[in-house]
Structure formats: C-alpha cells, structure tokens
C-alpha cells in the first residue's frame, strides 16, 4: 500500500480502491494466496522473513476477516508452505521439507488447526520424495481434483519434468510433455 503496510488486500477494479483484509508484521512472509472457487476464503502459508522457515497454513474468511490455522508445523518439521486449493474446494495440498524428505500432504479445507495437525486429524501424506530428488514446491491440481501435479527432477543428472500422483496415493508418474 502507499503507507507501506504489508498484508492481503482486496482491490476494486472499477474504482481502484483497496481494502486491507489482513495486516502482517515485517517479520512475516506470506506466499501463495489461492482464493476459494466461491470467492469467500483465501488460503496462505506463513514464514519467518529472516529464516524463511514456514510455520503454518492459514485460511482467511473474506467476509468476517476471521483467520484460522489449518496446519501448524510440528517442532521437527520445516517449511510447510505453498498451499494449493483443489478445484472442488474440498482439499488443500501443501509441500513440506523434513530433513532430506520432500513431503506432499493434503488436509480437508474445512478444518481448523492445532499444533502438528488439524482438529480433524493429521495431514494425509500423498507422496514422499527423498533426496537426491529435487522437487519443485509449487503444487497444481488436475481439474477433477483427483491428482496433484508438480515439477521435479528425480535424480541429480536427470531432466526437470512434470509429475503427477493420485490424491489417494500411488505411484508417481511423469507427464509426457
């Protein structure tokens, strides 16, 4: 904003006016803020600006401005982030790096959170890729909400590719692009 307030804003295209929906301190980094298909909720990840370590996946109700923690990292986890809302609005996928593992989880979009999981149970692991695999962190969904898609290199000397895995788990497959 003009007064340098960090936050999530709603912009009115016709008038050019903006409304601050959620303000953040300079010590917080927000990344990815997908909006629900009904336009009522934004999902985002929070990280420490200095260490860049992720701490939580959060939802913001645009009408009430109520914030809910959907997932909070457990003490041994790093960087839960890059949330992606499924097209049907039922799931939030996110990536987490724990040690040398790249983990892809889903949680129901409707649940509120407690430390290390959600009130409806722990996140469900969809895929685990151990290093030396290099996995991209941006997650996309298939249009039918049945598959997670992400970029990655499955070995240090291999090409980068686009990969998909069924939401219900199963073998990772490379898309033929």
Secondary structure as UniProt FT lines:
FT   TURN            2..3
FT   STRAND          6..11
FT   TURN            13..15
FT   STRAND          18..24
FT   TURN            26..27
FT   STRAND          28..35
FT   TURN            37..38
FT   STRAND          41..48
FT   TURN            49..51
FT   STRAND          54..61
FT   TURN            62..64
FT   STRAND          67..72
FT   TURN            75..76
FT   STRAND          78..85
FT   TURN            87..88
FT   STRAND          91..98
FT   TURN            99..100
FT   STRAND          101..108
FT   TURN            109..110
FT   STRAND          113..115
FT   STRAND          117..118
FT   TURN            119..120
FT   STRAND          124..130
FT   TURN            131..132
FT   STRAND          134..135
FT   STRAND          140..141
FT   TURN            143..144
FT   STRAND          147..153
FT   TURN            156..157
FT   STRAND          161..166
FT   TURN            167..168
FT   STRAND          173..174
//
